[in-house]
């Protein structure tokens, strides 16, 4: 075996090993993506609307809202079961839905903003 070929193989093996280490480090920070934890869902607040306006999830799901608007918004349950503080741009609020049912909510600052979570 020539020294040049051996050096290239060692360099290649080192690069592959480094890539695997970096991928492993990212996966441990990012967390499980295969449903290994509790179910999760996301609602985005954009253009003075909750998107999606109707979301159906399983019991036990944690829903996260993120405000993409430059205006302050809230996530306030119509029946008073949950309420977020005012959310600034890129701030989030989360709520776990342990019981089946239909949960309507609105923005306390912009009451025309309404949406529904259906928990099955």
mmCIF file of the C-alpha atoms, coordinates in Angstrom:
data_MODEL
# 
_entry.id   MODEL 
# 
loop_
_atom_site.group_PDB 
_atom_site.id 
_atom_site.type_symbol 
_atom_site.label_atom_id 
_atom_site.label_alt_id 
_atom_site.label_comp_id 
_atom_site.label_asym_id 
_atom_site.label_entity_id 
_atom_site.label_seq_id 
_atom_site.pdbx_PDB_ins_code 
_atom_site.Cartn_x 
_atom_site.Cartn_y 
_atom_site.Cartn_z 
_atom_site.occupancy 
_atom_site.B_iso_or_equiv 
_atom_site.pdbx_formal_charge 
_atom_site.auth_seq_id 
_atom_site.auth_comp_id 
_atom_site.auth_asym_id 
_atom_site.auth_atom_id 
_atom_site.pdbx_PDB_model_num 
ATOM 1   C CA . UNK A 1 1   ? 0.000   0.000  0.000  1.00 0.00 ? 1   UNK A CA 1 
ATOM 2   C CA . UNK A 1 2   ? 1.384   3.397  -0.919 1.00 0.00 ? 2   UNK A CA 1 
ATOM 3   C CA . UNK A 1 3   ? 1.785   6.041  1.777  1.00 0.00 ? 3   UNK A CA 1 
ATOM 4   C CA . UNK A 1 4   ? -0.377  8.543  -0.155 1.00 0.00 ? 4   UNK A CA 1 
ATOM 5   C CA . UNK A 1 5   ? -3.302  6.126  -0.423 1.00 0.00 ? 5   UNK A CA 1 
ATOM 6   C CA . UNK A 1 6   ? -3.055  5.200  3.222  1.00 0.00 ? 6   UNK A CA 1 
ATOM 7   C CA . UNK A 1 7   ? -3.049  8.874  4.230  1.00 0.00 ? 7   UNK A CA 1 
ATOM 8   C CA . UNK A 1 8   ? -6.136  9.543  2.114  1.00 0.00 ? 8   UNK A CA 1 
ATOM 9   C CA . UNK A 1 9   ? -7.959  6.594  3.684  1.00 0.00 ? 9   UNK A CA 1 
ATOM 10  C CA . UNK A 1 10  ? -7.108  7.786  7.190  1.00 0.00 ? 10  UNK A CA 1 
ATOM 11  C CA . UNK A 1 11  ? -8.267  11.286 6.308  1.00 0.00 ? 11  UNK A CA 1 
ATOM 12  C CA . UNK A 1 12  ? -11.516 9.913  4.875  1.00 0.00 ? 12  UNK A CA 1 
ATOM 13  C CA . UNK A 1 13  ? -12.137 7.703  7.914  1.00 0.00 ? 13  UNK A CA 1 
ATOM 14  C CA . UNK A 1 14  ? -11.438 10.635 10.241 1.00 0.00 ? 14  UNK A CA 1 
ATOM 15  C CA . UNK A 1 15  ? -13.870 12.832 8.306  1.00 0.00 ? 15  UNK A CA 1 
ATOM 16  C CA . UNK A 1 16  ? -16.591 10.181 8.451  1.00 0.00 ? 16  UNK A CA 1 
ATOM 17  C CA . UNK A 1 17  ? -16.034 9.694  12.181 1.00 0.00 ? 17  UNK A CA 1 
ATOM 18  C CA . UNK A 1 18  ? -16.224 13.455 12.787 1.00 0.00 ? 18  UNK A CA 1 
ATOM 19  C CA . UNK A 1 19  ? -19.453 13.664 10.767 1.00 0.00 ? 19  UNK A CA 1 
ATOM 20  C CA . UNK A 1 20  ? -21.012 10.843 12.805 1.00 0.00 ? 20  UNK A CA 1 
ATOM 21  C CA . UNK A 1 21  ? -20.029 12.516 16.071 1.00 0.00 ? 21  UNK A CA 1 
ATOM 22  C CA . UNK A 1 22  ? -21.529 15.825 14.936 1.00 0.00 ? 22  UNK A CA 1 
ATOM 23  C CA . UNK A 1 23  ? -24.746 14.133 13.785 1.00 0.00 ? 23  UNK A CA 1 
ATOM 24  C CA . UNK A 1 24  ? -25.012 12.335 17.135 1.00 0.00 ? 24  UNK A CA 1 
ATOM 25  C CA . UNK A 1 25  ? -24.496 15.589 19.029 1.00 0.00 ? 25  UNK A CA 1 
ATOM 26  C CA . UNK A 1 26  ? -27.196 17.314 16.975 1.00 0.00 ? 26  UNK A CA 1 
ATOM 27  C CA . UNK A 1 27  ? -29.655 14.446 17.490 1.00 0.00 ? 27  UNK A CA 1 
ATOM 28  C CA . UNK A 1 28  ? -29.207 14.567 21.260 1.00 0.00 ? 28  UNK A CA 1 
ATOM 29  C CA . UNK A 1 29  ? -29.882 18.331 21.285 1.00 0.00 ? 29  UNK A CA 1 
ATOM 30  C CA . UNK A 1 30  ? -32.810 18.176 18.857 1.00 0.00 ? 30  UNK A CA 1 
ATOM 31  C CA . UNK A 1 31  ? -34.511 15.335 20.735 1.00 0.00 ? 31  UNK A CA 1 
ATOM 32  C CA . UNK A 1 32  ? -36.533 12.448 19.363 1.00 0.00 ? 32  UNK A CA 1 
ATOM 33  C CA . UNK A 1 33  ? -38.339 13.011 16.086 1.00 0.00 ? 33  UNK A CA 1 
ATOM 34  C CA . UNK A 1 34  ? -39.933 9.590  15.723 1.00 0.00 ? 34  UNK A CA 1 
ATOM 35  C CA . UNK A 1 35  ? -42.759 10.059 18.216 1.00 0.00 ? 35  UNK A CA 1 
ATOM 36  C CA . UNK A 1 36  ? -40.699 8.702  21.088 1.00 0.00 ? 36  UNK A CA 1 
ATOM 37  C CA . UNK A 1 37  ? -42.021 11.390 23.444 1.00 0.00 ? 37  UNK A CA 1 
ATOM 38  C CA . UNK A 1 38  ? -45.431 12.901 24.049 1.00 0.00 ? 38  UNK A CA 1 
ATOM 39  C CA . UNK A 1 39  ? -47.284 13.954 20.885 1.00 0.00 ? 39  UNK A CA 1 
ATOM 40  C CA . UNK A 1 40  ? -46.844 17.577 19.884 1.00 0.00 ? 40  UNK A CA 1 
ATOM 41  C CA . UNK A 1 41  ? -48.519 20.001 17.491 1.00 0.00 ? 41  UNK A CA 1 
ATOM 42  C CA . UNK A 1 42  ? -47.902 23.593 16.501 1.00 0.00 ? 42  UNK A CA 1 
ATOM 43  C CA . UNK A 1 43  ? -50.092 26.601 15.759 1.00 0.00 ? 43  UNK A CA 1 
ATOM 44  C CA . UNK A 1 44  ? -48.566 29.656 14.131 1.00 0.00 ? 44  UNK A CA 1 
ATOM 45  C CA . UNK A 1 45  ? -49.893 33.156 14.665 1.00 0.00 ? 45  UNK A CA 1 
ATOM 46  C CA . UNK A 1 46  ? -49.491 35.031 11.384 1.00 0.00 ? 46  UNK A CA 1 
ATOM 47  C CA . UNK A 1 47  ? -51.329 37.930 9.769  1.00 0.00 ? 47  UNK A CA 1 
ATOM 48  C CA . UNK A 1 48  ? -53.706 38.253 12.740 1.00 0.00 ? 48  UNK A CA 1 
ATOM 49  C CA . UNK A 1 49  ? -54.835 34.617 12.447 1.00 0.00 ? 49  UNK A CA 1 
ATOM 50  C CA . UNK A 1 50  ? -54.148 31.267 14.099 1.00 0.00 ? 50  UNK A CA 1 
ATOM 51  C CA . UNK A 1 51  ? -52.884 28.786 11.521 1.00 0.00 ? 51  UNK A CA 1 
ATOM 52  C CA . UNK A 1 52  ? -54.424 26.264 11.323 1.00 0.00 ? 52  UNK A CA 1 
ATOM 53  C CA . UNK A 1 53  ? -57.759 27.663 12.470 1.00 0.00 ? 53  UNK A CA 1 
ATOM 54  C CA . UNK A 1 54  ? -58.904 24.149 13.409 1.00 0.00 ? 54  UNK A CA 1 
ATOM 55  C CA . UNK A 1 55  ? -56.467 21.567 14.726 1.00 0.00 ? 55  UNK A CA 1 
ATOM 56  C CA . UNK A 1 56  ? -57.337 17.972 15.629 1.00 0.00 ? 56  UNK A CA 1 
ATOM 57  C CA . UNK A 1 57  ? -54.983 16.193 18.048 1.00 0.00 ? 57  UNK A CA 1 
ATOM 58  C CA . UNK A 1 58  ? -54.893 13.105 20.249 1.00 0.00 ? 58  UNK A CA 1 
ATOM 59  C CA . UNK A 1 59  ? -55.388 13.180 24.007 1.00 0.00 ? 59  UNK A CA 1 
ATOM 60  C CA . UNK A 1 60  ? -52.103 14.025 25.719 1.00 0.00 ? 60  UNK A CA 1 
ATOM 61  C CA . UNK A 1 61  ? -50.827 16.247 22.914 1.00 0.00 ? 61  UNK A CA 1 
ATOM 62  C CA . UNK A 1 62  ? -48.963 19.423 23.791 1.00 0.00 ? 62  UNK A CA 1 
ATOM 63  C CA . UNK A 1 63  ? -49.791 22.273 21.435 1.00 0.00 ? 63  UNK A CA 1 
ATOM 64  C CA . UNK A 1 64  ? -47.278 25.081 21.013 1.00 0.00 ? 64  UNK A CA 1 
ATOM 65  C CA . UNK A 1 65  ? -48.283 28.481 19.649 1.00 0.00 ? 65  UNK A CA 1 
ATOM 66  C CA . UNK A 1 66  ? -45.660 30.824 18.192 1.00 0.00 ? 66  UNK A CA 1 
ATOM 67  C CA . UNK A 1 67  ? -46.358 34.460 17.389 1.00 0.00 ? 67  UNK A CA 1 
ATOM 68  C CA . UNK A 1 68  ? -44.857 35.498 14.044 1.00 0.00 ? 68  UNK A CA 1 
ATOM 69  C CA . UNK A 1 69  ? -46.645 38.868 13.996 1.00 0.00 ? 69  UNK A CA 1 
ATOM 70  C CA . UNK A 1 70  ? -45.040 42.090 15.150 1.00 0.00 ? 70  UNK A CA 1 
ATOM 71  C CA . UNK A 1 71  ? -48.149 42.751 17.266 1.00 0.00 ? 71  UNK A CA 1 
ATOM 72  C CA . UNK A 1 72  ? -48.789 41.367 20.750 1.00 0.00 ? 72  UNK A CA 1 
ATOM 73  C CA . UNK A 1 73  ? -51.260 38.424 20.815 1.00 0.00 ? 73  UNK A CA 1 
ATOM 74  C CA . UNK A 1 74  ? -52.697 36.045 23.414 1.00 0.00 ? 74  UNK A CA 1 
ATOM 75  C CA . UNK A 1 75  ? -54.042 32.497 23.371 1.00 0.00 ? 75  UNK A CA 1 
ATOM 76  C CA . UNK A 1 76  ? -57.113 32.586 25.623 1.00 0.00 ? 76  UNK A CA 1 
ATOM 77  C CA . UNK A 1 77  ? -59.558 29.685 26.016 1.00 0.00 ? 77  UNK A CA 1 
ATOM 78  C CA . UNK A 1 78  ? -63.198 30.662 25.693 1.00 0.00 ? 78  UNK A CA 1 
ATOM 79  C CA . UNK A 1 79  ? -64.105 28.524 28.725 1.00 0.00 ? 79  UNK A CA 1 
ATOM 80  C CA . UNK A 1 80  ? -61.215 29.919 30.781 1.00 0.00 ? 80  UNK A CA 1 
ATOM 81  C CA . UNK A 1 81  ? -59.251 26.635 30.850 1.00 0.00 ? 81  UNK A CA 1 
ATOM 82  C CA . UNK A 1 82  ? -55.993 28.265 29.751 1.00 0.00 ? 82  UNK A CA 1 
ATOM 83  C CA . UNK A 1 83  ? -54.626 31.696 28.902 1.00 0.00 ? 83  UNK A CA 1 
ATOM 84  C CA . UNK A 1 84  ? -51.253 32.886 27.742 1.00 0.00 ? 84  UNK A CA 1 
ATOM 85  C CA . UNK A 1 85  ? -49.644 36.157 28.652 1.00 0.00 ? 85  UNK A CA 1 
ATOM 86  C CA . UNK A 1 86  ? -49.212 38.618 25.802 1.00 0.00 ? 86  UNK A CA 1 
ATOM 87  C CA . UNK A 1 87  ? -46.861 37.027 23.289 1.00 0.00 ? 87  UNK A CA 1 
ATOM 88  C CA . UNK A 1 88  ? -44.290 39.231 21.598 1.00 0.00 ? 88  UNK A CA 1 
ATOM 89  C CA . UNK A 1 89  ? -42.837 38.431 18.152 1.00 0.00 ? 89  UNK A CA 1 
ATOM 90  C CA . UNK A 1 90  ? -41.348 34.887 18.146 1.00 0.00 ? 90  UNK A CA 1 
ATOM 91  C CA . UNK A 1 91  ? -42.498 34.119 21.710 1.00 0.00 ? 91  UNK A CA 1 
ATOM 92  C CA . UNK A 1 92  ? -44.241 30.819 22.382 1.00 0.00 ? 92  UNK A CA 1 
ATOM 93  C CA . UNK A 1 93  ? -46.937 29.413 24.639 1.00 0.00 ? 93  UNK A CA 1 
ATOM 94  C CA . UNK A 1 94  ? -47.771 25.745 25.146 1.00 0.00 ? 94  UNK A CA 1 
ATOM 95  C CA . UNK A 1 95  ? -50.703 23.811 26.559 1.00 0.00 ? 95  UNK A CA 1 
ATOM 96  C CA . UNK A 1 96  ? -51.115 20.064 27.102 1.00 0.00 ? 96  UNK A CA 1 
ATOM 97  C CA . UNK A 1 97  ? -54.566 18.673 26.321 1.00 0.00 ? 97  UNK A CA 1 
ATOM 98  C CA . UNK A 1 98  ? -55.206 15.760 28.693 1.00 0.00 ? 98  UNK A CA 1 
ATOM 99  C CA . UNK A 1 99  ? -58.961 15.430 28.094 1.00 0.00 ? 99  UNK A CA 1 
ATOM 100 C CA . UNK A 1 100 ? -60.949 14.862 24.922 1.00 0.00 ? 100 UNK A CA 1 
ATOM 101 C CA . UNK A 1 101 ? -63.168 17.734 23.868 1.00 0.00 ? 101 UNK A CA 1 
ATOM 102 C CA . UNK A 1 102 ? -63.455 20.833 21.733 1.00 0.00 ? 102 UNK A CA 1 
ATOM 103 C CA . UNK A 1 103 ? -61.518 23.865 22.920 1.00 0.00 ? 103 UNK A CA 1 
ATOM 104 C CA . UNK A 1 104 ? -62.212 27.221 21.319 1.00 0.00 ? 104 UNK A CA 1 
ATOM 105 C CA . UNK A 1 105 ? -59.843 30.088 21.935 1.00 0.00 ? 105 UNK A CA 1 
ATOM 106 C CA . UNK A 1 106 ? -59.233 33.680 20.892 1.00 0.00 ? 106 UNK A CA 1 
ATOM 107 C CA . UNK A 1 107 ? -56.832 36.593 21.214 1.00 0.00 ? 107 UNK A CA 1 
ATOM 108 C CA . UNK A 1 108 ? -57.885 38.803 24.130 1.00 0.00 ? 108 UNK A CA 1 
ATOM 109 C CA . UNK A 1 109 ? -56.352 41.811 22.350 1.00 0.00 ? 109 UNK A CA 1 
ATOM 110 C CA . UNK A 1 110 ? -57.948 41.055 18.959 1.00 0.00 ? 110 UNK A CA 1 
ATOM 111 C CA . UNK A 1 111 ? -61.203 39.151 19.711 1.00 0.00 ? 111 UNK A CA 1 
ATOM 112 C CA . UNK A 1 112 ? -61.915 38.464 16.026 1.00 0.00 ? 112 UNK A CA 1 
ATOM 113 C CA . UNK A 1 113 ? -58.946 36.092 16.056 1.00 0.00 ? 113 UNK A CA 1 
ATOM 114 C CA . UNK A 1 114 ? -60.509 32.730 16.931 1.00 0.00 ? 114 UNK A CA 1 
ATOM 115 C CA . UNK A 1 115 ? -59.599 29.072 16.469 1.00 0.00 ? 115 UNK A CA 1 
ATOM 116 C CA . UNK A 1 116 ? -60.432 25.585 17.719 1.00 0.00 ? 116 UNK A CA 1 
ATOM 117 C CA . UNK A 1 117 ? -58.522 22.595 19.069 1.00 0.00 ? 117 UNK A CA 1 
ATOM 118 C CA . UNK A 1 118 ? -60.368 19.263 18.797 1.00 0.00 ? 118 UNK A CA 1 
ATOM 119 C CA . UNK A 1 119 ? -58.945 16.627 21.140 1.00 0.00 ? 119 UNK A CA 1 
ATOM 120 C CA . UNK A 1 120 ? -59.897 13.006 20.402 1.00 0.00 ? 120 UNK A CA 1 
# 
